[in-house]
Amino acid sequence: MREIILLIHILLAIVWAGGIMFIGWGVYPASMSLSLTIQRKLLTSLMKWAHHFLTLAGFFVIVTGILLGTILGPIRTWDILWDTAYGNTWLAALLIGTFTLVWGIIVGYREMMMIFTDDFLWREAEDGNKKPLTRELIRLAALESVEVICFIILIYLMISL
């Protein structure tokens, strides 16, 4: 049973982290060759769908991680959680994973949709003034980099277990 949950955990983590990075480093750069109108429609539609899918993947990564560390793992008491390297690493991963998911839901997605639905930014860009839109997209990339940094930390923690 543990191996099946571990496989699900790993696959969902690949979907969650990989999906976010693919959108940011694959889809978004490719969309830059499209007209602004089509780019905006594509990214808005994609994020409305992907947000729910990736949020569920992230949620179940956390749930399976809890199962793997507790019911199917060595953390049976508070002492093991607080007084062992495994318990400390597991707790750090749980906190960082939860923070990453909440950040993506509350900050990343909300900010992204505010930019994609801001008619002024896109109208200005279509009229030749791309600075406001570019500034907001750079700010968004900085906000989204928090998730990527957290994913890198999580991978490091998982390897160290």
C-alpha positions, -999 to 999 in steps of 0.1 A, spaced: 0 0 0 28 24 9 44 20 -26 11 28 -43 6 60 -22 42 69 -28 38 65 -66 6 86 -65 25 112 -44 54 114 -69 31 115 -100 9 143 -85 40 162 -75 53 160 -111 19 172 -123 17 201 -98 53 214 -101 57 204 -137 24 219 -147 32 253 -132 67 254 -146 54 242 -181 29 271 -182 54 296 -170 84 285 -191 67 268 -220 32 280 -228 37 317 -218 68 322 -239 52 304 -269 21 326 -265 43 357 -270 42 351 -308 4 354 -308 -15 387 -311 -22 403 -277 -59 395 -280 -54 359 -287 -26 357 -261 -49 372 -234 -78 348 -243 -55 318 -244 -38 325 -211 -70 334 -193 -88 303 -205 -58 281 -197 -54 295 -162 -91 292 -153 -89 255 -162 -53 247 -150 -58 265 -117 -84 240 -104 -65 210 -118 -31 221 -104 -47 231 -70 -62 196 -67 -29 180 -76 -11 201 -50 -37 193 -24 -34 156 -29 4 158 -29 1 172 6 -25 146 17 -4 117 4 27 132 20 8 133 53 -2 96 49 34 86 39 49 103 69 23 92 95 -1 63 89 23 47 64 55 60 79 75 64 110 59 95 126 36 80 152 43 103 181 51 140 187 86 130 198 94 114 165 81 146 147 101 170 169 132 150 179 143 132 147 158 144 115 131 126 95 104 143 116 119 177 112 125 173 75 89 159 70 75 189 90 95 214 70 83 198 37 47 198 50 49 235 59 66 245 27 43 225 5 12 240 23 27 275 20 34 269 -17 -2 257 -24 -17 286 -5 6 311 -22 -4 298 -56 -41 300 -48 -41 334 -29 -13 353 -45 -2 338 -78 -36 329 -94 -53 360 -81 -26 384 -94 -25 365 -127 -62 368 -133 -62 405 -122 -36 412 -150 -54 390 -176 -87 407 -169 -74 443 -167 -88 459 -199 -67 490 -195 -33 471 -196 -42 452 -227 -58 481 -245 -27 502 -238 -5 474 -251 -26 470 -283 -23 508 -288 15 505 -286 22 513 -250 34 479 -237 52 493 -206 23 490 -181 16 454 -192 52 444 -193 57 459 -158 28 439 -144 40 407 -161 75 411 -147 59 416 -112 39 385 -118 69 365 -127 86 376 -95 56 366 -75 54 332 -92 91 326 -87 82 320 -50 64 288 -60 94 276 -81 118 283 -53 96 264 -29 94 234 -54 132 234 -55 134 233 -17 108 206 -16 128 184 -40 159 189 -20 141 179 12 126 148 -4 160 137 -17 174 142 18 149 119 34 
